[in-house]
Amino acid sequence: MVTLYCAVVGVAGSAFPVDIDETLSVGHLKKAIAEDQKYDFAASELQLFLAKTEGGAWLKSKDLLRMRKGEIPNEVESRYMKEELEDPTDKISTILPSETPDGAIHVLVVVPGGASTSENKRKRKRMEDEDAPDAWIKAIKDEQDTVLPSTCEDVKDHLQRALHVKIPVNDRLFQIMSTKNSTGELSSMLDKLFEPEPRETLSDITAAVLREVIDPLGSGSESATEDTYHHLWDSVIAMLLRLVTDGNFRRNTNASSSTGAYRPDLCFYGMNSNVCVFRGEEKASGELDVPVKELHEKLTWRYDDAPYVFGYAAVGLLVCLVAIRKDEKTGSGAKAEKIETYNLGSLKGRLSFFLALLNLSTLFQPVVDLIQPLGIPEYITIKRSNGVQIEFAEDCVVKTYPQSMPSDDIIRNLRELHRLMKKHSVPNVVELKKTNMKEKYVSSR
């Protein structure tokens, strides 16, 4: 048995050993090489050459490595391909000398054009996948971190990572970003997010996402209402997260939000889950601390197995990402820790937020997986045939009236009725907790 060191011509990588009985033939050697390299073509199609010059000098392994590194021209390899092992019946013992120098390569292998190993096929398939128009979306969906960042600083570092599969851009969007990057302040962010060269076309999905980030129609002003910002917030937050996680979102709901009758402006749920892993509070104007406080002050902590859930507080074009944790002082309450604040009014701010949200989404499923199923819903909703909606929360019942009903009169009558019952100490009567003429609802417990 002898060990022959072989190298494939023109292919990166060091030599590989093949153990073969020296009484076997060149044909057997080809078969052994094909099996070792997992080629998917007939072994007879291989060409083998003794790796030595006409003068008898053997190719050294260290020289082969230098060729692969570009330190020596690859053309040098051809000097060691003067003697082809053409006859498949020739014995190994007759074509190899009894002794060769240490560190020598014995056989150079030429693979037929177009052929490849199964490993090369896998690499090519991976490259084709990464070249697909929406490969970046699939890559984010497939990436689920098993070790969660422990501190807010760790989460912040996670949000600033470069994407594993970069996002393609077309000529128009590439030109917009290049024009706004005259000072180079966007270069680092562009490198983390996008392919280095523009493509002629983009898929409709990728184009729609990037248009909202790079070249939005614009929204908001000093006199803008909260509703004015909904398109912006939904397009760069809720719709984006739904695209890259297969989760879902609801607006103005307390479904599985652990907030009783209080309704966060937005709840985002993990795929096939009733866990609100990401919630939002929004204002048209004012101090950012106001929606940050709303994210946690009404929350009953029900996620003991997870270190945190996530949220965002938005005031106009300012958006702050937060980690919501259990408040150890109260035991059942929660607290919010700010991660980072972004200004969606600038391209730099939108790109930074875009990258952060894509990276944050990879933490959603690992967080959800740590949380025990919440079991039955926290409340049920009944919709009457007359349009009245009744919601059962953990500490109250909320009844909402449709616009078609004389709700103002109904609410006033209820107020008066409860006032009279309280005045006369009527037993076993529910308490009218809150009424709202604008939103057309009453809350009782």
Contacts in CASP RR format, 6 or more apart in sequence:
PFRMAT RR
TARGET T0000
AUTHOR 0000-0000-0000
METHOD contacts of the structure
MODEL  1
MVTLYCAVVGVAGSAFPVDIDETLSVGHLKKAIAEDQKYDFAASELQLFL
AKTEGGAWLKSKDLLRMRKGEIPNEVESRYMKEELEDPTDKISTILPSET
PDGAIHVLVVVPGGASTSENKRKRKRMEDEDAPDAWIKAIKDEQDTVLPS
TCEDVKDHLQRALHVKIPVNDRLFQIMSTKNSTGELSSMLDKLFEPEPRE
TLSDITAAVLREVIDPLGSGSESATEDTYHHLWDSVIAMLLRLVTDGNFR
RNTNASSSTGAYRPDLCFYGMNSNVCVFRGEEKASGELDVPVKELHEKLT
WRYDDAPYVFGYAAVGLLVCLVAIRKDEKTGSGAKAEKIETYNLGSLKGR
LSFFLALLNLSTLFQPVVDLIQPLGIPEYITIKRSNGVQIEFAEDCVVKT
YPQSMPSDDIIRNLRELHRLMKKHSVPNVVELKKTNMKEKYVSSR
1 19 0 8 1.000
1 20 0 8 1.000
1 21 0 8 1.000
1 22 0 8 1.000
2 19 0 8 1.000
2 20 0 8 1.000
2 21 0 8 1.000
2 22 0 8 1.000
2 92 0 8 1.000
2 96 0 8 1.000
3 17 0 8 1.000
3 18 0 8 1.000
3 19 0 8 1.000
4 17 0 8 1.000
4 18 0 8 1.000
4 19 0 8 1.000
4 20 0 8 1.000
4 29 0 8 1.000
4 92 0 8 1.000
4 96 0 8 1.000
4 106 0 8 1.000
4 107 0 8 1.000
5 15 0 8 1.000
5 16 0 8 1.000
5 17 0 8 1.000
5 18 0 8 1.000
5 61 0 8 1.000
5 103 0 8 1.000
5 104 0 8 1.000
5 105 0 8 1.000
5 106 0 8 1.000
5 107 0 8 1.000
6 15 0 8 1.000
6 16 0 8 1.000
6 17 0 8 1.000
6 18 0 8 1.000
6 33 0 8 1.000
6 105 0 8 1.000
6 106 0 8 1.000
6 107 0 8 1.000
6 108 0 8 1.000
6 109 0 8 1.000
7 13 0 8 1.000
7 14 0 8 1.000
7 15 0 8 1.000
7 16 0 8 1.000
7 51 0 8 1.000
7 59 0 8 1.000
7 64 0 8 1.000
7 105 0 8 1.000
7 107 0 8 1.000
7 108 0 8 1.000
7 109 0 8 1.000
8 37 0 8 1.000
8 108 0 8 1.000
8 109 0 8 1.000
8 110 0 8 1.000
8 111 0 8 1.000
9 77 0 8 1.000
9 81 0 8 1.000
9 108 0 8 1.000
9 109 0 8 1.000
9 110 0 8 1.000
9 111 0 8 1.000
10 74 0 8 1.000
10 77 0 8 1.000
11 111 0 8 1.000
12 68 0 8 1.000
13 68 0 8 1.000
14 61 0 8 1.000
14 64 0 8 1.000
14 65 0 8 1.000
14 68 0 8 1.000
15 61 0 8 1.000
15 64 0 8 1.000
15 105 0 8 1.000
16 36 0 8 1.000
16 37 0 8 1.000
18 29 0 8 1.000
18 32 0 8 1.000
18 33 0 8 1.000
18 36 0 8 1.000
18 107 0 8 1.000
19 32 0 8 1.000
20 28 0 8 1.000
20 29 0 8 1.000
20 32 0 8 1.000
20 92 0 8 1.000
21 28 0 8 1.000
21 92 0 8 1.000
22 91 0 8 1.000
22 92 0 8 1.000
22 93 0 8 1.000
22 96 0 8 1.000
23 91 0 8 1.000
23 92 0 8 1.000
23 93 0 8 1.000
24 91 0 8 1.000
24 92 0 8 1.000
25 88 0 8 1.000
25 89 0 8 1.000
25 90 0 8 1.000
25 91 0 8 1.000
25 92 0 8 1.000
26 48 0 8 1.000
26 85 0 8 1.000
26 87 0 8 1.000
26 88 0 8 1.000
26 89 0 8 1.000
26 90 0 8 1.000
26 92 0 8 1.000
26 95 0 8 1.000
27 43 0 8 1.000
27 44 0 8 1.000
27 88 0 8 1.000
27 89 0 8 1.000
28 92 0 8 1.000
29 48 0 8 1.000
29 85 0 8 1.000
29 92 0 8 1.000
29 107 0 8 1.000
30 43 0 8 1.000
30 44 0 8 1.000
30 46 0 8 1.000
30 48 0 8 1.000
30 88 0 8 1.000
31 43 0 8 1.000
33 39 0 8 1.000
33 43 0 8 1.000
33 46 0 8 1.000
33 48 0 8 1.000
33 107 0 8 1.000
33 109 0 8 1.000
34 41 0 8 1.000
34 42 0 8 1.000
34 43 0 8 1.000
34 46 0 8 1.000
35 43 0 8 1.000
37 117 0 8 1.000
38 117 0 8 1.000
38 118 0 8 1.000
38 119 0 8 1.000
39 46 0 8 1.000
39 111 0 8 1.000
39 115 0 8 1.000
39 116 0 8 1.000
39 117 0 8 1.000
40 115 0 8 1.000
40 116 0 8 1.000
40 117 0 8 1.000
40 118 0 8 1.000
40 121 0 8 1.000
41 112 0 8 1.000
41 115 0 8 1.000
44 88 0 8 1.000
45 112 0 8 1.000
45 115 0 8 1.000
46 109 0 8 1.000
46 110 0 8 1.000
46 111 0 8 1.000
46 112 0 8 1.000
47 84 0 8 1.000
47 109 0 8 1.000
47 110 0 8 1.000
48 84 0 8 1.000
48 85 0 8 1.000
48 107 0 8 1.000
48 108 0 8 1.000
48 109 0 8 1.000
48 110 0 8 1.000
49 80 0 8 1.000
49 81 0 8 1.000
49 82 0 8 1.000
49 83 0 8 1.000
49 84 0 8 1.000
49 85 0 8 1.000
49 107 0 8 1.000
49 108 0 8 1.000
49 110 0 8 1.000
50 80 0 8 1.000
50 82 0 8 1.000
50 83 0 8 1.000
50 85 0 8 1.000
50 95 0 8 1.000
50 96 0 8 1.000
50 106 0 8 1.000
50 107 0 8 1.000
50 108 0 8 1.000
51 58 0 8 1.000
51 59 0 8 1.000
51 80 0 8 1.000
51 81 0 8 1.000
51 104 0 8 1.000
51 105 0 8 1.000
51 106 0 8 1.000
51 107 0 8 1.000
51 108 0 8 1.000
52 58 0 8 1.000
52 59 0 8 1.000
52 80 0 8 1.000
52 82 0 8 1.000
52 83 0 8 1.000
53 79 0 8 1.000
53 80 0 8 1.000
53 82 0 8 1.000
54 82 0 8 1.000
58 80 0 8 1.000
58 100 0 8 1.000
58 101 0 8 1.000
58 104 0 8 1.000
58 105 0 8 1.000
58 106 0 8 1.000
59 77 0 8 1.000
59 80 0 8 1.000
59 104 0 8 1.000
59 105 0 8 1.000
59 108 0 8 1.000
60 101 0 8 1.000
60 103 0 8 1.000
60 104 0 8 1.000
60 105 0 8 1.000
61 103 0 8 1.000
61 104 0 8 1.000
61 105 0 8 1.000
62 103 0 8 1.000
63 72 0 8 1.000
63 76 0 8 1.000
64 77 0 8 1.000
64 105 0 8 1.000
66 72 0 8 1.000
67 73 0 8 1.000
67 74 0 8 1.000
67 76 0 8 1.000
67 77 0 8 1.000
77 108 0 8 1.000
80 105 0 8 1.000
80 108 0 8 1.000
81 108 0 8 1.000
81 110 0 8 1.000
85 95 0 8 1.000
85 107 0 8 1.000
96 106 0 8 1.000
100 106 0 8 1.000
116 124 0 8 1.000
129 135 0 8 1.000
129 138 0 8 1.000
130 139 0 8 1.000
130 165 0 8 1.000
132 138 0 8 1.000
133 168 0 8 1.000
133 202 0 8 1.000
133 203 0 8 1.000
133 205 0 8 1.000
133 206 0 8 1.000
134 203 0 8 1.000
134 205 0 8 1.000
134 206 0 8 1.000
135 165 0 8 1.000
136 163 0 8 1.000
136 165 0 8 1.000
136 166 0 8 1.000
136 167 0 8 1.000
136 168 0 8 1.000
136 206 0 8 1.000
137 205 0 8 1.000
137 206 0 8 1.000
137 243 0 8 1.000
137 244 0 8 1.000
138 165 0 8 1.000
139 163 0 8 1.000
139 164 0 8 1.000
139 165 0 8 1.000
140 163 0 8 1.000
140 165 0 8 1.000
140 244 0 8 1.000
140 245 0 8 1.000
140 358 0 8 1.000
140 361 0 8 1.000
140 362 0 8 1.000
141 244 0 8 1.000
141 245 0 8 1.000
141 246 0 8 1.000
143 164 0 8 1.000
143 362 0 8 1.000
144 362 0 8 1.000
144 365 0 8 1.000
144 366 0 8 1.000
145 158 0 8 1.000
145 362 0 8 1.000
145 363 0 8 1.000
145 366 0 8 1.000
146 366 0 8 1.000
148 307 0 8 1.000
148 363 0 8 1.000
148 366 0 8 1.000
148 367 0 8 1.000
149 155 0 8 1.000
149 157 0 8 1.000
149 158 0 8 1.000
149 363 0 8 1.000
150 307 0 8 1.000
152 323 0 8 1.000
152 337 0 8 1.000
152 338 0 8 1.000
152 339 0 8 1.000
155 323 0 8 1.000
155 339 0 8 1.000
155 360 0 8 1.000
155 363 0 8 1.000
156 339 0 8 1.000
156 340 0 8 1.000
158 359 0 8 1.000
158 360 0 8 1.000
158 363 0 8 1.000
159 321 0 8 1.000
159 339 0 8 1.000
159 340 0 8 1.000
159 355 0 8 1.000
159 356 0 8 1.000
159 359 0 8 1.000
159 360 0 8 1.000
160 192 0 8 1.000
160 355 0 8 1.000
160 356 0 8 1.000
160 359 0 8 1.000
161 192 0 8 1.000
161 359 0 8 1.000
162 191 0 8 1.000
162 192 0 8 1.000
162 193 0 8 1.000
163 192 0 8 1.000
163 193 0 8 1.000
163 355 0 8 1.000
163 358 0 8 1.000
163 359 0 8 1.000
166 193 0 8 1.000
166 194 0 8 1.000
166 195 0 8 1.000
166 196 0 8 1.000
167 193 0 8 1.000
167 194 0 8 1.000
167 195 0 8 1.000
167 206 0 8 1.000
167 210 0 8 1.000
168 194 0 8 1.000
168 195 0 8 1.000
168 198 0 8 1.000
168 199 0 8 1.000
168 202 0 8 1.000
168 206 0 8 1.000
169 177 0 8 1.000
169 194 0 8 1.000
169 195 0 8 1.000
169 198 0 8 1.000
169 199 0 8 1.000
169 202 0 8 1.000
169 210 0 8 1.000
169 214 0 8 1.000
170 198 0 8 1.000
170 199 0 8 1.000
170 200 0 8 1.000
170 201 0 8 1.000
170 202 0 8 1.000
170 207 0 8 1.000
171 198 0 8 1.000
171 200 0 8 1.000
173 198 0 8 1.000
173 210 0 8 1.000
173 211 0 8 1.000
173 214 0 8 1.000
173 215 0 8 1.000
174 194 0 8 1.000
174 198 0 8 1.000
176 214 0 8 1.000
176 215 0 8 1.000
177 186 0 8 1.000
177 190 0 8 1.000
177 194 0 8 1.000
177 214 0 8 1.000
177 347 0 8 1.000
180 186 0 8 1.000
180 347 0 8 1.000
181 187 0 8 1.000
181 190 0 8 1.000
185 348 0 8 1.000
186 347 0 8 1.000
186 348 0 8 1.000
186 351 0 8 1.000
189 348 0 8 1.000
189 351 0 8 1.000
189 352 0 8 1.000
189 355 0 8 1.000
190 351 0 8 1.000
192 355 0 8 1.000
193 351 0 8 1.000
193 354 0 8 1.000
193 355 0 8 1.000
202 210 0 8 1.000
205 243 0 8 1.000
209 240 0 8 1.000
209 243 0 8 1.000
212 232 0 8 1.000
212 235 0 8 1.000
212 236 0 8 1.000
213 236 0 8 1.000
213 350 0 8 1.000
213 351 0 8 1.000
213 354 0 8 1.000
214 347 0 8 1.000
214 350 0 8 1.000
214 351 0 8 1.000
216 232 0 8 1.000
216 235 0 8 1.000
216 350 0 8 1.000
218 232 0 8 1.000
219 228 0 8 1.000
219 229 0 8 1.000
219 231 0 8 1.000
219 232 0 8 1.000
220 228 0 8 1.000
220 229 0 8 1.000
220 232 0 8 1.000
220 316 0 8 1.000
220 317 0 8 1.000
221 228 0 8 1.000
222 285 0 8 1.000
224 284 0 8 1.000
224 285 0 8 1.000
224 316 0 8 1.000
225 284 0 8 1.000
226 282 0 8 1.000
226 283 0 8 1.000
226 284 0 8 1.000
228 284 0 8 1.000
229 282 0 8 1.000
229 284 0 8 1.000
229 314 0 8 1.000
229 316 0 8 1.000
229 317 0 8 1.000
232 317 0 8 1.000
232 344 0 8 1.000
233 266 0 8 1.000
233 282 0 8 1.000
233 314 0 8 1.000
233 319 0 8 1.000
236 344 0 8 1.000
236 350 0 8 1.000
236 353 0 8 1.000
236 354 0 8 1.000
236 357 0 8 1.000
237 266 0 8 1.000
237 312 0 8 1.000
237 319 0 8 1.000
237 357 0 8 1.000
238 249 0 8 1.000
238 266 0 8 1.000
238 268 0 8 1.000
240 354 0 8 1.000
240 357 0 8 1.000
240 358 0 8 1.000
241 247 0 8 1.000
241 249 0 8 1.000
241 268 0 8 1.000
241 278 0 8 1.000
241 357 0 8 1.000
241 361 0 8 1.000
241 364 0 8 1.000
242 248 0 8 1.000
242 249 0 8 1.000
242 268 0 8 1.000
244 358 0 8 1.000
244 361 0 8 1.000
245 270 0 8 1.000
245 271 0 8 1.000
245 361 0 8 1.000
245 364 0 8 1.000
245 365 0 8 1.000
246 271 0 8 1.000
247 268 0 8 1.000
247 269 0 8 1.000
247 270 0 8 1.000
247 271 0 8 1.000
248 268 0 8 1.000
248 269 0 8 1.000
248 270 0 8 1.000
249 266 0 8 1.000
249 267 0 8 1.000
249 268 0 8 1.000
249 269 0 8 1.000
250 266 0 8 1.000
250 267 0 8 1.000
250 269 0 8 1.000
251 265 0 8 1.000
251 266 0 8 1.000
252 263 0 8 1.000
252 265 0 8 1.000
253 263 0 8 1.000
253 264 0 8 1.000
253 267 0 8 1.000
254 260 0 8 1.000
254 261 0 8 1.000
254 262 0 8 1.000
254 263 0 8 1.000
254 264 0 8 1.000
254 267 0 8 1.000
254 378 0 8 1.000
254 379 0 8 1.000
254 391 0 8 1.000
254 393 0 8 1.000
255 267 0 8 1.000
255 274 0 8 1.000
255 276 0 8 1.000
255 377 0 8 1.000
255 378 0 8 1.000
255 379 0 8 1.000
256 267 0 8 1.000
256 269 0 8 1.000
256 274 0 8 1.000
256 275 0 8 1.000
256 276 0 8 1.000
256 374 0 8 1.000
256 377 0 8 1.000
256 378 0 8 1.000
257 263 0 8 1.000
257 264 0 8 1.000
257 267 0 8 1.000
257 276 0 8 1.000
257 279 0 8 1.000
257 299 0 8 1.000
257 378 0 8 1.000
258 276 0 8 1.000
258 299 0 8 1.000
258 300 0 8 1.000
258 301 0 8 1.000
258 302 0 8 1.000
258 303 0 8 1.000
258 378 0 8 1.000
259 298 0 8 1.000
259 299 0 8 1.000
259 300 0 8 1.000
260 298 0 8 1.000
260 300 0 8 1.000
260 378 0 8 1.000
260 379 0 8 1.000
260 393 0 8 1.000
260 394 0 8 1.000
260 395 0 8 1.000
260 396 0 8 1.000
261 391 0 8 1.000
261 393 0 8 1.000
261 395 0 8 1.000
261 396 0 8 1.000
261 398 0 8 1.000
261 443 0 8 1.000
262 298 0 8 1.000
264 276 0 8 1.000
264 279 0 8 1.000
264 280 0 8 1.000
264 281 0 8 1.000
264 294 0 8 1.000
264 295 0 8 1.000
265 280 0 8 1.000
265 281 0 8 1.000
265 282 0 8 1.000
266 279 0 8 1.000
266 280 0 8 1.000
266 282 0 8 1.000
267 276 0 8 1.000
267 278 0 8 1.000
267 279 0 8 1.000
267 280 0 8 1.000
268 276 0 8 1.000
268 277 0 8 1.000
268 278 0 8 1.000
268 279 0 8 1.000
268 364 0 8 1.000
269 275 0 8 1.000
269 276 0 8 1.000
269 277 0 8 1.000
270 277 0 8 1.000
270 364 0 8 1.000
270 365 0 8 1.000
270 368 0 8 1.000
271 365 0 8 1.000
273 368 0 8 1.000
274 373 0 8 1.000
274 374 0 8 1.000
274 375 0 8 1.000
274 377 0 8 1.000
275 303 0 8 1.000
275 309 0 8 1.000
275 368 0 8 1.000
275 371 0 8 1.000
275 374 0 8 1.000
276 309 0 8 1.000
277 309 0 8 1.000
277 310 0 8 1.000
277 364 0 8 1.000
277 367 0 8 1.000
277 368 0 8 1.000
278 309 0 8 1.000
278 310 0 8 1.000
278 311 0 8 1.000
278 312 0 8 1.000
278 360 0 8 1.000
278 364 0 8 1.000
279 295 0 8 1.000
279 309 0 8 1.000
279 310 0 8 1.000
279 311 0 8 1.000
279 312 0 8 1.000
279 324 0 8 1.000
280 291 0 8 1.000
280 295 0 8 1.000
280 311 0 8 1.000
280 312 0 8 1.000
280 313 0 8 1.000
280 314 0 8 1.000
281 291 0 8 1.000
281 292 0 8 1.000
281 294 0 8 1.000
281 295 0 8 1.000
281 312 0 8 1.000
281 313 0 8 1.000
281 314 0 8 1.000
282 291 0 8 1.000
282 313 0 8 1.000
282 314 0 8 1.000
282 315 0 8 1.000
282 316 0 8 1.000
283 290 0 8 1.000
283 291 0 8 1.000
283 314 0 8 1.000
283 315 0 8 1.000
283 316 0 8 1.000
284 315 0 8 1.000
284 316 0 8 1.000
285 315 0 8 1.000
285 316 0 8 1.000
286 315 0 8 1.000
287 315 0 8 1.000
288 313 0 8 1.000
288 315 0 8 1.000
288 318 0 8 1.000
288 320 0 8 1.000
288 341 0 8 1.000
290 313 0 8 1.000
290 315 0 8 1.000
291 313 0 8 1.000
291 314 0 8 1.000
291 315 0 8 1.000
292 313 0 8 1.000
292 320 0 8 1.000
292 322 0 8 1.000
292 336 0 8 1.000
292 338 0 8 1.000
293 336 0 8 1.000
294 313 0 8 1.000
295 311 0 8 1.000
295 313 0 8 1.000
295 322 0 8 1.000
295 324 0 8 1.000
295 336 0 8 1.000
296 324 0 8 1.000
296 327 0 8 1.000
296 333 0 8 1.000
296 334 0 8 1.000
296 335 0 8 1.000
296 336 0 8 1.000
299 324 0 8 1.000
299 333 0 8 1.000
299 334 0 8 1.000
300 332 0 8 1.000
300 333 0 8 1.000
300 334 0 8 1.000
300 394 0 8 1.000
301 326 0 8 1.000
301 327 0 8 1.000
301 331 0 8 1.000
301 332 0 8 1.000
301 333 0 8 1.000
301 334 0 8 1.000
302 374 0 8 1.000
303 309 0 8 1.000
303 326 0 8 1.000
303 371 0 8 1.000
304 326 0 8 1.000
305 370 0 8 1.000
305 371 0 8 1.000
305 372 0 8 1.000
306 367 0 8 1.000
306 368 0 8 1.000
306 370 0 8 1.000
306 371 0 8 1.000
307 325 0 8 1.000
307 367 0 8 1.000
307 370 0 8 1.000
308 323 0 8 1.000
308 324 0 8 1.000
308 325 0 8 1.000
308 367 0 8 1.000
309 323 0 8 1.000
309 324 0 8 1.000
309 367 0 8 1.000
310 321 0 8 1.000
310 322 0 8 1.000
310 323 0 8 1.000
310 324 0 8 1.000
310 360 0 8 1.000
310 363 0 8 1.000
310 364 0 8 1.000
310 367 0 8 1.000
311 321 0 8 1.000
311 322 0 8 1.000
311 323 0 8 1.000
311 324 0 8 1.000
311 336 0 8 1.000
312 319 0 8 1.000
312 320 0 8 1.000
312 321 0 8 1.000
312 322 0 8 1.000
313 319 0 8 1.000
313 320 0 8 1.000
313 322 0 8 1.000
313 336 0 8 1.000
314 320 0 8 1.000
316 344 0 8 1.000
317 343 0 8 1.000
317 344 0 8 1.000
317 345 0 8 1.000
318 341 0 8 1.000
318 342 0 8 1.000
318 343 0 8 1.000
318 344 0 8 1.000
319 341 0 8 1.000
319 342 0 8 1.000
319 344 0 8 1.000
319 353 0 8 1.000
320 338 0 8 1.000
320 339 0 8 1.000
320 340 0 8 1.000
320 341 0 8 1.000
320 342 0 8 1.000
321 338 0 8 1.000
321 339 0 8 1.000
321 340 0 8 1.000
321 341 0 8 1.000
321 342 0 8 1.000
321 356 0 8 1.000
321 357 0 8 1.000
321 360 0 8 1.000
322 336 0 8 1.000
322 337 0 8 1.000
322 338 0 8 1.000
322 339 0 8 1.000
323 336 0 8 1.000
323 337 0 8 1.000
323 339 0 8 1.000
324 334 0 8 1.000
324 335 0 8 1.000
324 336 0 8 1.000
324 337 0 8 1.000
325 334 0 8 1.000
325 335 0 8 1.000
325 336 0 8 1.000
325 337 0 8 1.000
326 333 0 8 1.000
326 334 0 8 1.000
326 335 0 8 1.000
327 333 0 8 1.000
327 334 0 8 1.000
327 335 0 8 1.000
340 356 0 8 1.000
342 349 0 8 1.000
342 350 0 8 1.000
342 352 0 8 1.000
342 353 0 8 1.000
342 356 0 8 1.000
343 349 0 8 1.000
344 350 0 8 1.000
344 353 0 8 1.000
378 393 0 8 1.000
378 394 0 8 1.000
379 391 0 8 1.000
379 392 0 8 1.000
379 393 0 8 1.000
379 394 0 8 1.000
380 391 0 8 1.000
380 392 0 8 1.000
381 389 0 8 1.000
381 390 0 8 1.000
381 391 0 8 1.000
381 392 0 8 1.000
382 389 0 8 1.000
382 390 0 8 1.000
382 391 0 8 1.000
382 392 0 8 1.000
383 389 0 8 1.000
383 390 0 8 1.000
384 390 0 8 1.000
386 402 0 8 1.000
386 405 0 8 1.000
387 401 0 8 1.000
387 402 0 8 1.000
387 404 0 8 1.000
387 405 0 8 1.000
388 399 0 8 1.000
388 400 0 8 1.000
388 401 0 8 1.000
388 402 0 8 1.000
388 405 0 8 1.000
389 399 0 8 1.000
389 400 0 8 1.000
390 397 0 8 1.000
390 398 0 8 1.000
390 399 0 8 1.000
390 400 0 8 1.000
391 397 0 8 1.000
391 398 0 8 1.000
391 399 0 8 1.000
391 400 0 8 1.000
395 445 0 8 1.000
396 433 0 8 1.000
396 443 0 8 1.000
396 444 0 8 1.000
396 445 0 8 1.000
397 430 0 8 1.000
397 443 0 8 1.000
397 444 0 8 1.000
397 445 0 8 1.000
398 441 0 8 1.000
398 442 0 8 1.000
398 443 0 8 1.000
399 441 0 8 1.000
399 442 0 8 1.000
399 443 0 8 1.000
399 444 0 8 1.000
400 439 0 8 1.000
400 440 0 8 1.000
400 441 0 8 1.000
401 407 0 8 1.000
401 410 0 8 1.000
401 411 0 8 1.000
401 440 0 8 1.000
401 441 0 8 1.000
402 440 0 8 1.000
403 440 0 8 1.000
407 437 0 8 1.000
407 440 0 8 1.000
408 437 0 8 1.000
411 435 0 8 1.000
411 437 0 8 1.000
411 440 0 8 1.000
411 442 0 8 1.000
414 432 0 8 1.000
414 435 0 8 1.000
414 442 0 8 1.000
415 432 0 8 1.000
415 435 0 8 1.000
418 429 0 8 1.000
418 431 0 8 1.000
418 432 0 8 1.000
421 429 0 8 1.000
422 429 0 8 1.000
430 444 0 8 1.000
430 445 0 8 1.000
431 444 0 8 1.000
431 445 0 8 1.000
432 442 0 8 1.000
432 443 0 8 1.000
432 444 0 8 1.000
433 443 0 8 1.000
433 444 0 8 1.000
433 445 0 8 1.000
434 442 0 8 1.000
434 443 0 8 1.000
435 441 0 8 1.000
435 442 0 8 1.000
435 443 0 8 1.000
436 442 0 8 1.000
END
